[in-house]
Amino acid sequence: ATDWLELGVYGLGVYGVPTGDGKTGSGGDGLPAANRTMGAGQGNVRLRLLKDEGPLPEVSIGGMFRAGDAYLRQEQLFVAASKGFDLDQEGVVRGVRLHLGFRQLWQDPDVKERNGSIAYGGIDFSLPHDLHLVGEVSGKDDVYDRTPFSVGIQWRDARGYGASLAFVRSDDWGEDAAYIGIGFNF
């Protein structure tokens, strides 16, 4: 909406979900039955409190609300900080940005009985042709059995267009996955 307020919406489709017992609540594992497709819509808001200028990092607060299939429902509040460093503007790695954050998440108690408080960190290497190598690792609290992480490549055009391709380890469905995303600014 402005350079200090970000509003976003997106859709999430999950295909070929692993076999579960299909039962929710305390009697089942909550995973959908074999090879089910699930979907959800999500709204995000982020308010930048500090801009990355001089020695100060960028600091933001925000939240997210996801609705749809019960297994994907989730709400989050977060605080995040990032600091960028310019390197060689003509080199292979033109800059690096470090990210740290904390999020509190709530999930549908009839399906997932694990809410959590999670810290995360990431790194973003700026490359030629608007390409970025990105990675993030998250704590797991009592929410996940395995430590979630992602690594990938993004293209971010100066006009606001972008695309992502990543490898994701999320314990949500017990298997590693590929993430493909396309985005644009209005």
N, C-alpha and C positions, 0 to 999 in steps of 0.2 A: 504494500500500500504506500509506504514511504521508505526512505533509507533506514529508518529506525523501527518500523513495524512490518513484520512479514506475516501474511495470511496464506495458508495453503490448503488445498484439498487433493486427495488422491484416492484411487481405488486399488485394492489389493486382491489379486486372484491367486489361489494356491491350487495347483493341479496335481493329481496322483498322490494324494495324502496317504501315508502308510496305514496299514491295517490297524484298527483299534476295535474295541468292543462296541463302540457306538453308544454306550451308556454314559449319562452324565451324573454328576453328584457323587456321593460317597461309594456307590456300588460299582462304579466303572472307572475306566482310565480316562474318559473324557474325549479321547481321540475319535474322530469320525470313522465310520466303517470304511473298509478297504477302497482305495482309489477314488475317493470322493473329491469333488471339486468344491472349494469353499471361497467365499468372497466377503469383502467388507469395504466400507467407505470410511475415510478418515479426514478430520479437520485438524489443522495445526495453527497455532499462533505463537509468535516469538517477538518479544520486545527487547530491543537493544538498549542497555543502560549506559554502557561506555563504548566508545569507538576505539579501535586499534590505532592509537596515535602516540608517537614517542615511546616512552617506556611502558605505557598502559596497555593492557590487553583489551580485546573486545570482551564485554560481559553481557550476557543475555539471560532472560528468564522466559519461560513459556510453558505451553501445555499442548496436549493432544487428546482427542477423543475419537475412538474407532468403534463403529457399530456395524453389525452384520451377523454372520454365522457366530454362534455362541463361543466357539473355540478361539475366534480371532478378536473378540471384544476386549478393549483395554482402554484405560485412561492413564495419563502421565502428567506430572509436573516436573520441570527441570530447571536447573541453573547451569550455565555453560560459559567457559572462557576460552578464548583462542588468541594466539599471538603469531603474527607472520614475520618472516625474516627474508629480505631480498638477498639473493646471492648474485650470480653472474647472469645478467639479462640476455646475454648472447650465448650462454653455455647450455649444456644438456639439462642441468637442474637449475632452474632460474630462481627458485625460492622454495621455502619450506614453511609450513604453518603447523603449529602444535595445538591440540585441542584437549581440554579436560572438562569433565562435567559430572553432575550428580542428578539422578532421576529417581523419583518415587513413582511406582506403578501399581495400579489396581487392576485386577482381572475378574471375570465373572466367577463368583464363588461356587456356582453350581457346576462349573466345568473345570476350573483351575483354582485350587484352594491356596495358591501361593502368590501373595502380594510381595513387593520387595522394595528395598532401597539399594540402588546400584550406582557405583562410580564407574566411569569409563574414560578412556583416553584414546587419542588418535593422532595421525600424522598425515600430511598432505604435501606431496612433492609436485611443484609446478614445473612442467616440461614445455618444450616448444609446441606450437600449433594448438594451443588451448587445451592440451592434455594434462591430466593430473593422475598420479599414482596415489591411492588413498588406502589407509588401513585403520582399523579401530578394534580395540579389545575392551571387553566389559567385565566387570566383576559378576559373580553369579548369585550372591546372597543365597537365600533358600529357594529362589525362583527357578534356577536351572541346575541340571545335573552336571553339565559340561560348561566350560568357559566359552561364552559366545565371542566370536570375532568375525571380521570381514576384511578382505583385501580385494582391490579392484582398480579399474581404470575409468576415468571420467573425461568427457569432452565438454567444456564449458565455453561456449561462444560468447564474445563480448556483447552480442545483441540479445542475450538472454536465453538462448537455446542450449540444451544439454542432453547428454546421454550417459548412462552408466552400465557397466558390466562388472559383476563382482562374484566372488566365491564367498558364501555365507555359512557360518556354523551357528545355527540357532537351535536351541534345544526344544523349541516349540513343537516340532514334529519328529524329533529324534534322528533326523538325517541331515547331512550337509546339502546345500542347495546352491543353485545359480540365481543371481538377481539381475534382472534387466530392467532398466528404467529410462524413460524419455520425459523430459520436462521443458517448460518454457515459462518466461515471465510475460505478463500482460503489458 
